[in-house]
Amino acid sequence: MLLLSKNNALLSKWSGGTTAQLMIFPESSEYKDRDFDYRFSVATIDDETSVFTSLPDYHRYMIALSEKINITNNGEPVELNRCEIYEFEGYDDVHSFGKAIDLGIMCRRGKCHADINIRAYEMDEIIPEKSDYAYLAIGHAEENENGIVVKSQRAVVVFIDIIYDLKLVKPDETHKEIWEQAIAEFREVGEDPVPSAMADGNGDFASFLVETEKSDKMPFCEWNEKGGFMMSPQTTMFFTNADETKLIGAISCRKFLTEKLRERGGNIGYGVVPSERRRGYATKMLGMFLGECKNIGLAAVVITCSADNVPSKKTIINNGGVLYGTGIDKNGEEYEKYYILTL
């Protein structure tokens, strides 16, 4: 979790007052160029009447930091009390009346949206790591070995999670660049690509597509001469952002379980690229993919994971996983077996 602060904000003028930019992403983007995915800022409304800047490509969130904010949206009056949230489109005709302060969040429409939570904390209370970002709206906080600690009475904290609009897609020729970027990320941190189907093709994307399509169309299990094991047909999908310019993760489903896979491996394997972890993407990806498994004809799927892999266990359980057995593999590692109904 990143604690946002006005201390390091980029200050600028707008038609009705001043703006302190707390965060813009990507960091290389510029507000004036309108090329950002999302932006957080604190705006002071200094004029008695002002007109909000038109941002046609963005969905906007406005959180009142002063006692009251009075605006009109396309002529309709809106009154916000302190810490109330108001959503509107960037192309709306918004006018404000009276001096005020607000926290503004802008998200590019069709690409991402914000999940916002507001709550109060007492002096010396530790802020939990429950979101991507936290803005201390009233009061201040400091970081120590325990985390972020509130240092004012009844401080109001705004938690902000930016959630990209994501989808599952079958790999095709257009995904070459994002696949290569994902493989490079795994290698950079010294990990094998996950799921293992991501590495099919020995690092060549064209070969990866051939192997993926071949596996998807296999009618039955086949003996793999090179590996010396029975190979199950499987469907592999990419988990991407809305415009398919970023590979968040990948997931695959084996359509049949051999005796070996039934014990360790199961139907489903999935993985999130290292830079996108700890954002709940694995849970969302698996939840969306269960519908694909149902379409394949599976009434239930088996998933196994190491007993000490807490994030993976949470992902499975959060999607209805039921623990039904444990085991120890040939390396002496304990694992757990879960099933999830897809009906």
N, C-alpha and C positions, 0 to 999 in steps of 0.2 A: 504494500500500500504506500502511495506517495502522498505526503502532506503538502497541500498547495498553500502558498503564502503570498500576500501582496508585497512582501519585502523584496522579492526578486522578480516582480512583475514588470512587463513592458508597458509603459504608459503611453497613451495616445489620446487625441481629441476626437470627439464625434460632434454631430450638430447640436446636441443638447447638453454636453458636459464632457467628462473625461472617462477613459476606460483603462483598467489595469488588466492586461492579458496574463492570466495565470498559466495557461497551457494551450498549445496548439499542436496538432498532430496531422500528418507527419511534421517533425520538427523543422524540416527544410522548407515547409510551406510558408506562405505569407498571407495574412488576412486580406490585404489589398488585392491580391491576385485571385482570391476566392478558390484556391486550390487545396484547401485543407479538408480533412475528414471530419474533425471536430475541434471545438475551441471552447475554453472556459474563460470568463472574464467577469470582473466586478466593475459595474458602471455607476457613476454618480450622475444623477439628473439634476443639473444646476439651473436650468431655465424653467420658468413657470409653465411654459408650454413647449413641447418639442415633438419631433417626428422621428420614429425609429427608422434606422437604415434598412433599405430594401435588400433582402437576401433570398432571391427566388429559389435557389437550389437547396435551401436548408430548412430543417424543422427546428424550432426554437423553444427553449424552456427558460422561464423567468421566475426567480425565487426572490421574494421580498426580504431585504435585509433591514430596511427601515420599518417604522411602525405601520405605515400604510403606503400603498402605491395606487394611484388612480390613473387608469388608462382607458382609451376606447379602441376597440378592434373593429374595423370596418363600420364605425359609427356606434357600435354597441358598447355601453359602459361596463367596465370591469374594475372592481375594487379588491385589492389584495391586502391581507393582514400580514404581519411579520411572519416569515418562514412558510408562507403559502406558495404553492407552485402553480404556474400558469403556462400552458402550452399553446403555441400558435405557429402558423406557417410564416416563413421568411418573406413571402410575397404579400402578407396581410398589411393593410393600412392601419398602423398602430400609432396613436398619439398619447403622450403622457401629460399629466397636469400636476404641477407642484414639484418641489424638490424631493428627491428620494435616492435610495441606493438599492441596487439589485445585483444578484449573481446570475449571469447569463450563460447558457449552454447552447451551442449550435452544433447540430449533427447533419451531415449531408444526407438528404432524403434518398432512400433506396440503397443506402450503404451501411448506416449504423444508427442506433438510437441509444438513449440514455435511460438507465434505471437509477432513480434518485430516492434516497432515504434520508430523513432528517430526524435527529434526536438530540436530547440535551444530556450533558454530563456534568458531574460535580467535580470540585477541586481534587486534583491528584488521581482522578479516575483514568485508567488506561483505555485508549481507544482500540477496539479490536480490529484485526486485519480482516475486514469483511467486504472490501471493495477495491477497485483499481485505484481510486483516488478519494481523498477526504479533504474538504475545505472547512476550516474552522470559521464559521460565519460570524460569530460574536465571541470575543475572548481570544486567548492564545494558548499554544501548546508547545512542548519541546520534546525532543527525542532523547532517550537514554537506553540503557541496556535492556530495559523491559519493553521498549516499544515507544509509542507516542503517548505522552502523558499530558492531560489537560491541566492548565495552570491558571484558570480563572473560574469563578463561581458561575454555575449554570451556563456553561459554554454550549452554544448550539453548533453541532457538527453536521455538515451536509456530506453524505456519502454519495459518490458518483461512480457507477459502473457503465462503461461504454461497451455496448454489445453490437458486434457487427452482424448484419443480416446475412445469414449463412445458408448454404444449401449443399446437398449431396449430388454429385455428378459422376457419370461414367467417364473414365479417362479417355481422351482423344488427342489428336495431333496438336490442338491449341494449347494443351497443358504442358508442353515440353519445358518451357522456361521455369514455371513454378515447381515442377517436379524436380528439376535439377537443383533449384534453390533449396528445396526441402532436403534432398539427399545430402547436399553440402553442409547443411546445418547439423544433421545427425553426425556426420563424419567429424565436423569441427569440435564437437563435444565428446568424441570418442565412443559414440553409440552406433549400433547397427540400426538401420531403418526399421521402423515398426509401423504396421504389421510387416511380416517377412515378405509378403507379396510385393511391397514397395521396392524390394531389391531385385525382383525378377528382371532378367535381361542383362545382368552383369554390368550395370552402369550405363547401358545404352537405351535411350528412351524408345526408339523404334522397336527394339527387341522386347522392351518392357510391354509395349502395347500388344505385340504379337502374342507374348506369353499370357497376358491378362485375358485377351479375347479367347485364346485357345482354352484356357482353364474354365472360363465362363460357359463355353459351349460344350464341354465334355459331358456326355450323357451319364457316365458312370465313373467309379473310381478306376484309376489305372496304376499299373506298377511303374515306378520311376526307376529305371535301370541305373542311372547315374547315382541317385541318392540311396537306392536300396530300400525303398519304402512305398507303401500304397499312397497314391496321391488322390485327394478328393477334388472334384470340380468345385470352384468357388467364384463368387462374385466379389469384385473389388471396386470400391467407389472412393472418390476424393471428396473431402470436406473443405469447401472453399468459401470465400466471401462472395457477395452478391454478383460482382462483375468478373469473378473467376480469375482475379489477378494475384491472389494469395492462397497458397495451399496451407490450410490450418492443420489438417491431419488426413488420415486415410483409415479405412475400415474394410474388412473383408469377411465373407460368410462362406464357410465350407458347407456344401449342400448335403453331404453324407458324412457320417462319422464312422471311421474305422475303429477297431477295438482299441488301438493305440490313442487315437484322437479322443475317444470317449473318456479315456482315463486322464489324459493330459493334453490340453490344446483346445478341445471343444470346437464349437462351430465358428465362433467369432474371435477375430484378432483386430486390435485397433491401436492407433498411436497418434499423438499430437506432436508437432514439431517443437523442438526445445523452446523457441522464443515465444510460443503461444500457450504455454502451460500455466496452470493455476488460475484459469479464468472460467472454468466450468465447461470448456468446449468438449471434453471427452464425454461428459454426461449428456450434453445436447446431441452430439454426434451419434452416440449409441441409441438414444431415444428415437431419433429420426430414422435410423437404419433398421430398427425393429419392424417398421412397416414394410421395408424391402424384403426382410426375411419372411414375413407373412405372405408377400406376393410370390416368393419362391416356392411356398407350400409348406413351410415349417410352422407347426403349431407351437413349438417351444424350441429354444436354443440353449446350448450348454456353453458356459464360459468358465475358464479356469484362470487363476492368478496366484502368484506367490503369496503365502500367508502374511508376509510382512509388507506387502505392497498396499498400503493404506489408501492412497488415492484411487487405485484401480478398484479396490473393494467398494469404496464409496460410489464410484461410477456405476458399478453393477447393481448395488443395493438400491441406489436412487432410481434405477430403472425397473424396479420390481424383482431383482435377483433374490433367489432363495438358496441358502446354503444347504447342500445335501450330502456332502462328503469331503474328506480330506485325503491327502496322500503324501508320499515322499518320493521325489524323482531320483534318477540315477546319480545325481550330484549331491544327494543328501538334503535337498531343499524341500521344505514343507510347502504344499500348495493346497488351495481350496477349490471346490467345484460348486458352481452355481447353475441353476436353470432359470430362464425367464420365459413366461408364456407370452406369445405374440398375439393371441386372439383377443 
